[in-house]
Amino acid sequence: MIDFVIPWVDGNDPEWQKEKAHYNPSSMSESGSAVRYRDWDNLQYWFRGVEKFTPWVNKIHFITWGHIPSWLNTDHPKLNIVNHRDYIPEKYLPTFSSHTIELNMHRISGLSEQFVYFNDDMFITKPMKEEEFFKNGLPCDTFGLNCIYFGHDSAGHFNGSNMEVINTEFKNKKAIKKRDFRKWFNIKNGLKINVKTAMLNMWEWFPGFHYNHLPTSFLKETFDEVWEKYYDVLDKTSNDKFRRESNVNQWLMKYWQLCTGKYSVRSDKFGNCFHISEENFDELCRAISKQKYEMICVNDTPRTINFDEKKQIVNGCFEKILPDKSGFEV
């Protein structure tokens, strides 16, 4: 039994903007704020993709500050509308941090032990089987060592905080490699990832992990375990109303599963993330229209110029492969 979890916010809602500005008046003028919250108006294609290509999903937990798309069929038997206050401890509310929303997901009432976490810019565009997310009860993932990129508007700082926890908890990398050698150096990981892992394997500590910015399969028990062992770290992050460079994020749970060996090897060729720019926009549109991947991430960036025009073109590509309304639409 596998559930999907997806958060969504209507960044144009004046009430939400008012509350956000109350806790951080400067937040509405941040350079990255518009990009993070502007709406591509394509959430309906996420639901259409789920219904058409993964009809086996048990439940969809739709996390919201209180916003409900006007077209959403809230009576659908597979849909669970989850308000922040329904699962996030009161002391962390209100929150405008994706980290708080994500790190507490395991508290959602009725959430299955096996679940897949999506951002609202990650879409399913081809049929997928349950075994592509979980195999023999273990989340499917791709292992690879990598260096952390620290750059403007990057997630490097969060990743660094994640690795501080990982290298505190897992001190003997050689023992973990010996246990999971066939997972670390598996043909499914791909030659490039395996070579990079071999090159970065000379250090005793973990430098970082391969991350493909696509939906992640999780076990609830992973969240329980990390919260039990590193409550102070997660509590500190969850207490921040807005994201801070010192925060950890939900990637910590992914990395924890990799280090404990609680995963089944999967190639990451099933999907691709496009950080939208002028250089890759045509490639993105072709990938959607021709259903090149099973899953695709349409990641908005400050380099996404002529936003309204780009939005219309991207949504036209989705309409081409998912023209029919789903049961999640009224």
C-alpha positions in Angstrom: 0.0 0.0 0.0 1.7 3.2 -1.2 0.5 6.8 -0.6 1.5 10.0 -2.4 2.1 13.2 -0.5 2.1 16.6 -2.2 2.2 20.2 -0.7 0.7 23.2 -2.5 0.3 26.9 -1.8 -1.5 29.6 -3.6 1.1 32.3 -3.4 -1.3 34.9 -4.9 -3.7 34.6 -2.0 -3.8 38.0 -0.2 -4.6 36.5 3.2 -1.6 34.2 2.9 0.6 37.1 1.8 -0.7 39.2 4.7 0.1 36.5 7.3 3.5 35.9 5.7 4.4 39.6 5.7 3.3 39.8 9.4 6.1 37.4 10.4 8.6 38.7 7.9 7.7 42.1 6.4 10.7 41.9 4.0 9.7 38.5 2.7 7.4 39.9 0.0 10.3 41.8 -1.6 12.8 38.9 -1.6 14.3 38.3 -5.0 13.5 34.6 -5.0 10.0 34.9 -3.4 8.1 35.4 -6.7 9.8 32.4 -8.3 9.2 30.2 -5.3 5.5 30.9 -5.0 4.2 31.9 -8.5 1.6 29.5 -9.9 2.1 27.7 -13.2 -1.6 26.7 -13.2 -0.8 23.1 -14.0 -1.6 21.2 -10.8 -4.6 19.5 -12.6 -2.0 17.7 -14.8 -0.4 16.3 -11.7 -3.7 14.7 -10.7 -4.4 13.6 -14.3 -1.0 11.9 -14.5 -1.5 10.1 -11.2 -4.9 8.8 -12.2 -3.9 7.7 -15.6 -0.4 6.4 -15.0 -0.4 5.2 -11.4 -4.1 4.2 -10.7 -2.8 1.8 -8.0 -2.0 4.6 -5.6 -3.8 4.1 -2.3 -4.2 7.7 -1.1 -3.1 11.2 -2.0 -2.4 13.5 0.9 -2.7 17.1 -0.3 -1.0 19.4 2.1 -2.2 23.0 2.2 -2.1 26.2 4.3 -5.8 26.3 3.6 -5.9 26.9 -0.1 -8.1 24.6 -2.2 -8.0 24.9 -6.0 -11.5 25.8 -7.3 -11.6 22.8 -9.6 -10.5 20.2 -7.1 -13.0 17.4 -6.2 -12.5 17.3 -2.5 -15.0 14.3 -2.3 -12.7 12.0 -4.2 -12.3 8.8 -2.1 -8.5 8.7 -2.6 -8.0 12.4 -1.7 -7.1 13.5 1.9 -6.9 17.3 2.3 -4.3 18.0 5.0 -4.1 21.4 6.6 -0.8 22.4 8.3 -2.5 22.5 11.7 -3.8 18.9 11.1 -0.3 17.4 11.5 2.4 20.0 12.2 2.8 20.5 16.0 1.2 23.8 17.1 4.5 25.2 18.4 5.8 25.3 14.8 2.8 27.2 13.4 2.3 29.2 11.4 5.1 28.1 9.1 6.3 29.4 5.7 9.1 27.0 5.5 9.0 23.9 3.2 11.4 22.3 5.6 8.9 22.3 8.5 6.2 21.0 6.2 8.3 18.2 4.9 10.1 17.1 8.1 6.8 16.5 9.9 5.1 14.5 7.1 5.2 11.3 9.0 2.6 12.8 11.4 -0.1 12.9 8.8 -3.1 10.8 10.1 -3.7 7.7 8.0 -0.4 8.0 6.1 0.8 4.6 4.9 4.2 3.2 6.0 5.4 3.5 2.4 4.9 6.8 0.7 6.2 9.0 -2.1 6.9 12.7 -1.7 6.3 15.0 -4.6 6.9 18.7 -5.0 4.1 20.3 -7.0 6.4 20.7 -10.0 7.0 17.0 -10.3 4.8 15.1 -12.8 4.2 11.5 -13.8 4.0 11.4 -17.6 4.1 7.6 -18.4 2.7 4.5 -16.8 4.6 3.4 -13.7 4.4 0.3 -11.5 4.5 0.1 -7.7 7.8 -1.8 -7.9 9.4 1.3 -9.4 8.8 3.1 -6.0 9.1 0.2 -3.5 10.5 -3.2 -3.9 10.4 -5.9 -1.3 9.1 -3.3 1.1 12.1 -1.0 0.6 12.1 2.4 -1.1 13.7 2.5 -4.5 16.6 4.9 -4.9 19.9 5.5 -6.7 23.1 5.5 -4.7 26.0 7.8 -5.6 28.6 9.9 -3.7 28.8 13.5 -4.8 30.2 16.9 -3.8 27.9 19.6 -2.5 27.4 22.6 -4.7 27.3 25.9 -2.8 26.1 28.7 -5.0 23.6 31.6 -5.1 20.1 30.4 -4.4 21.3 26.8 -4.2 20.4 24.2 -1.5 24.1 23.7 -0.6 23.8 25.1 2.9 20.9 22.7 3.7 22.8 19.8 2.2 25.8 20.7 4.4 23.6 20.6 7.5 22.3 17.3 6.4 25.8 15.9 6.0 26.8 17.1 9.4 24.1 14.8 10.9 25.0 11.9 8.5 28.7 12.1 9.4 27.9 12.3 13.1 25.7 9.2 13.0 27.5 7.1 10.5 31.2 7.1 11.4 32.6 4.1 9.5 31.9 4.5 5.8 34.0 1.5 5.0 31.8 -0.8 7.0 28.7 0.5 5.3 30.3 0.1 1.8 31.3 -3.5 2.7 27.7 -4.2 3.7 26.2 -2.6 0.6 28.9 -2.9 -2.0 26.6 -4.3 -4.5 24.2 -1.4 -4.0 27.0 1.2 -4.1 28.5 -0.1 -7.3 25.5 -1.4 -9.2 25.0 -1.2 -12.9 21.6 0.4 -12.4 23.3 3.4 -10.8 25.0 4.1 -14.2 28.7 4.4 -15.1 29.0 8.1 -14.4 27.6 7.8 -10.9 29.7 4.7 -10.1 32.9 6.4 -11.3 32.1 9.5 -9.2 31.4 7.2 -6.2 34.8 5.4 -6.7 36.7 8.7 -6.9 35.0 10.2 -3.8 35.4 6.9 -1.8 38.9 7.7 -0.6 37.7 9.7 2.4 36.3 8.1 5.5 33.5 10.5 5.7 30.6 11.1 3.3 31.2 14.2 1.1 27.6 14.3 -0.1 25.1 12.2 -2.2 23.8 12.1 -5.7 20.4 13.9 -5.8 18.2 14.1 -8.9 15.4 16.4 -7.6 12.6 14.0 -8.4 9.9 12.3 -6.2 11.4 10.4 -3.3 10.2 7.1 -1.8 10.1 7.1 2.0 9.4 4.9 5.0 7.6 6.5 7.9 9.9 4.6 10.2 12.8 6.6 8.9 11.3 9.8 10.0 10.5 8.3 13.4 14.1 7.1 13.8 15.7 10.4 12.8 13.4 12.5 15.0 14.1 10.2 18.0 17.9 10.5 17.5 18.2 14.1 16.4 15.2 15.7 17.9 17.1 18.9 18.7 18.2 19.4 15.1 14.8 18.8 13.6 13.1 20.8 16.3 15.4 23.8 15.7 14.7 23.7 11.9 10.9 23.3 12.4 10.8 26.3 14.8 12.0 28.6 12.0 9.1 30.3 10.3 11.2 30.7 7.1 14.0 28.7 5.6 17.5 29.4 7.0 20.9 28.4 5.8 21.5 26.4 9.0 18.4 24.2 8.4 18.3 20.5 7.5 15.7 19.4 5.1 13.9 16.2 4.0 16.9 15.0 2.0 18.3 14.0 5.4 15.7 11.2 5.5 16.7 10.1 2.0 20.4 10.0 2.9 19.6 8.2 6.2 17.9 5.4 4.2 20.9 5.1 1.9 23.3 4.9 4.9 21.2 2.3 6.7 20.8 0.2 3.5 17.0 0.5 3.6 16.6 0.9 -0.1 16.4 -1.1 -3.3 18.6 0.0 -6.2 16.9 1.8 -9.1 18.3 3.7 -12.1 17.5 7.4 -12.0 17.0 7.4 -15.8 13.2 7.1 -15.2 13.0 10.8 -14.8 14.7 14.2 -15.3 14.6 17.6 -13.7 14.7 20.7 -15.9 15.8 23.8 -14.2 14.1 26.1 -16.7 16.2 28.4 -18.8 16.3 29.7 -22.3 18.9 27.0 -23.2 16.8 24.0 -22.1 13.2 25.2 -22.6 12.7 23.5 -26.0 14.2 20.3 -24.7 11.7 20.4 -21.8 8.8 20.8 -24.1 9.9 17.9 -26.3 10.4 15.7 -23.2 6.8 16.4 -22.0 5.1 16.1 -25.4 7.0 12.9 -26.4 6.7 11.4 -22.9 10.5 10.8 -22.9 10.5 10.1 -19.1 8.2 8.5 -16.6 8.6 11.5 -14.3 9.6 15.0 -15.0 10.3 18.1 -12.8 9.5 21.5 -14.2 11.6 23.6 -11.9 11.0 27.3 -12.0 14.1 29.5 -11.7 15.0 33.2 -11.9 16.3 32.4 -15.4 12.7 31.6 -16.5 12.0 34.8 -18.5 8.7 35.7 -20.2 6.9 33.6 -17.5 3.3 33.9 -18.9 4.4 32.8 -22.3 6.5 29.9 -21.0 3.6 28.8 -18.7 1.2 28.7 -21.7 3.6 26.6 -23.8 4.4 24.2 -21.0 0.7 23.7 -20.1 0.0 23.1 -23.8 2.5 20.3 -23.8 0.8 18.7 -20.8 -2.6 19.2 -22.4 -1.4 17.2 -25.4 -0.6 14.1 -23.3 -3.3 14.5 -20.6 -6.3 16.1 -22.3 -9.0 14.4 -20.2 -10.2 15.6 -16.9 -9.5 13.3 -14.0 -11.9 12.2 -11.2 -10.1 14.7 -9.0 -11.6 17.6 -11.0 -15.2 18.8 -10.7 
